Amino acid sequence: GGGGGDWTVIGSGKTNSDGRCPELLPVGFKLEKGIFKCTFETGQYFAATGQKGFYPEVPVIFEVVDPSEHYHIPLLLSPFGYSTYRGS
């Protein structure tokens, strides 16, 4: 968790052909209550697909209230806009 710019990296990964990142967190990682940031490196995606995008990265900051629940963070992306929400 973080806030105020003090973030600790707990995982990283690359999306698969379905746009998901199933191995984002290390094996055995236990999610705890707190505030987290997931940064989508969209500039790399746009470069790899031959597109010019406006947002080189999209940071999504969210709060985990109940660590036993499933957290899915979809990012809907176009070269000049994005939207995100808590998925199921």
N, C-alpha and C positions, 0 to 999 in steps of 0.2 A: 504494500500500500504506500501511499505517498500523500501528496498534496504539498504545495509550496515548492514543487520542483524536486523533492527528494524521493525518487522512485528507485526501486530495486528490481532488476531484471530477474524474472522467475521462469521465463521460457521464451522460445521463438520458433518459428517454423514458416513453411511455405504452403500456400493453399494447393489442394489437389485439383483434379479436373472437374470436381463437383463444387469447387470454390470453398471447400472446408479445410480446416487444419486440425485433424484429429490428434496429432502428436504435438500440440502446442506446449503443453505442460509436461514436466518430467514425470516418468513412471513413479507412482507412489506419492505424488504431490498431494497434500491435504489442503484444500481450500479453507480459509478462515474468514471470519467477518472482517470487513475493511473496505477501503476504497482502492480501486485498481485502475490501471490505464492500459489499454490495448492500442498499439499504434499500427495502423495499416500502412505499409510502405507503398502507396499507390503509384508513386513516380516510377518505381521499378516495373510495376505491372504495365503502365502505359508505354514505357520504353520497349518492353518485351513484346507488346502487341502492336507496335508501330503507331501509337496514338500520341497526341500531344495533350496532356492534361493540365488543369489549373492548380490542382492540389497535389503536391509532391508526397504528402503524408496526411493521414486522418487519425488524430488521436481521439480515442473514445474513453472517457472517464466514467466509471460506474461504481455502484456500491453493492457489495455482497452483504445481505442481511442474514440470510439463512444458508450456510455452507452446504447443507444437505440437498438443496435444490439444484437443478440443472441450469447452467448459464450458457446461453447461445447468443452471440452478438452478430447478427447479419449486417452486412454493409452493402447497400444498394448504390452502385457507382456509375457515373457517366463522366466524360472528360471535364465537365464544367459544373458538376454538382454531386451531392451524395446525401444519403439518408441512412439512419441506423435506428434500431429498436431492440428491445429484449425479445428474442425469439423463444420458441418452445422446444 
